[in-house]
């Protein structure tokens, strides 16, 4: 029973969040379905060959190796800290749903990538698990945190920059022969799914918190 003088949580928030959750489910499903296929057929496939036609292997180009390091653990940790600090500063040092989303996004994405999908799928390249790409997952999730932290008028233009840089990291891990093209693309799908899920859950939690605020008398 809810306390007297409080608003009960309405269903309208859940309805508004349904498209995001459906989008997340679709992306998760695609990544998981591809993972099941690759668990049984881990070798280079037709989609990988198409990818290599677009992005040829360029192992001896240092540029691609350096770009791929945008998804390294240290860079991701520093970037996430900066994005969270920006969100916290915009909230006048009061933790809110945006700070939670910025921190949770790369953590959840990396755990799903490294601790769940990679060992379950078991696809290897160069002796290490490769599906999905951890570097693309790290870079894309960390960069997306800046979009979540940004003021609304900035989000579209910043989102375009984030998409461009994430695509560059995707190209880099393929060109540097760190991953098959399907590994890199799957990582983008994983980050998209986690971003939609985290944003929806934090919005729902914030709406429940507001709904139980006492009604002014």
Secondary structure, DSSP 8 states (H G I E B T S, - for coil): ---TTB----SHHHHHHHHHHHHHHHHHHHHHHHHHHHHH--S--HHHHHHHHHS---TT-HHHHHHHGGGSHHHHHHHHHHHHHHHHHHTTT---HHHHHHHHHHHHHHIIIIIIIHHHH--EETTEE-SS-HHHHHHHHHHHHHHHHS-GGGHHHHHHHHHHHHHHHHHHHHHTTSS-HHHHHHHHHHHHHHHHHHHHHHHHHHHHHHHTSB---
